[in-house]
């Protein structure tokens, strides 16, 4: 446990953290993508944690409206809020879950929306972007302005039911492929606590700050 809780800060213009797809080979099937976030402001299109390029999965927070999308079969299945529910300056936990039969979005541990869908997930070799989405040249786009913490990607439906209590500092589960608690660097690398060694490089694209 670090002496101080930290988060990654993003400027909404160029900042992002990039995780190469080959380091997070999540198999087809159930999936949970989650993080804590605190925005300074919301734009019209904002990638929070995403690798969506006509395939794969991501969480968006456009105009403060959270949405989880995952490509199943021949199209995206999305679960999103109907109105802005994320408040600038406030920490929120956002989780997208696919359990093989439905897609669910949770905000602060409360179920927001469910979409019934199943199918084989269409994958891609684009990097997973934290603090942005990715384009067809594997470059970041649709940047997030604010702080992100505790990014966890797990090949399982971690959350079920209508409510749960989000952990402020989650631990790795048996099927976790990425866990970034944003609390320390090893040289230029951000430590991945999943045990699978994704360890994304952090150069001038984001900085670690104390999470009040």
C-alpha positions, 0 to 999 in steps of 0.5 A, a space after each residue: 500500500 503506497 503512502 499516498 493515494 495517487 491518480 493519473 492526470 490528463 489535460 483533455 488535449 494530448 494526455 493519454 496512457 497507451 497499453 498495447 493490445 498484445 499485452 492484454 489478450 483478453 479471450 472472447 467471452 465475459 468482460 468487465 472494464 472499470 475505473 474511477 474518474 474525476 472530470 474537470 469538464 466534459 466535451 461532446 465526445 470523450 473516451 475514458 478507457 477505450 479501444 473501440 475502432 469498429 470492434 472491441 470495447 470502451 467506456 465513453 463519458 460524452 457530455 457527462 453521459 457514461 456509456 459502455 460499448 462492446 462489439 458483439 457479432 456484427 455491431 456494437 451493443 451499448 449500455 448507457 445513461 439517458 442523461 448526464 449523471 457524472 458531475 465535474 469535480 466529483 470522483 465516480 466509479 464507472 464499470 461496464 460488464 458483459 456476461 455473455 448474455 447482456 451488457 450492463 453499465 454501473 455508476 458508483 455501484 448502481 446499475 444504470 442500464 442493461 442491454 440484452 445481447 450476446 455474440 462473439 466479440 470482434 477484436 482488434 489490435 489497436 492499443 487500449 487508451 486510458 484518457 482517450 479513444 483510439 483511431 484507425 491509425 492507432 493514435 489517441 483521439 477524443 481526450 479526457 480532461 481530469 483524473 483517472 484511477 484504478 483501471 481494471 480489465 477482467 475476463 469475467 463478469 465481476 458485478 451482478 445484480 442492482 448494486 455493489 460497493 466499489 473498491 477505491 483500490 481494487 485488487 487483481 482477480 484470477 482473470 484480471 488482465 490489467 490493473 493500474 492503481 496509478 500509484 508508482 512508476 518503475 523508471 518510465 513504466 506504470 506498474 501493472 498489478 495484474 501480474 501479467 506484466 502490461 506495464 505501460 510506458 508513461 513519458 510526457 503523456 500523463 502525470 501522477 498526482 495525489 488523489 484527494 
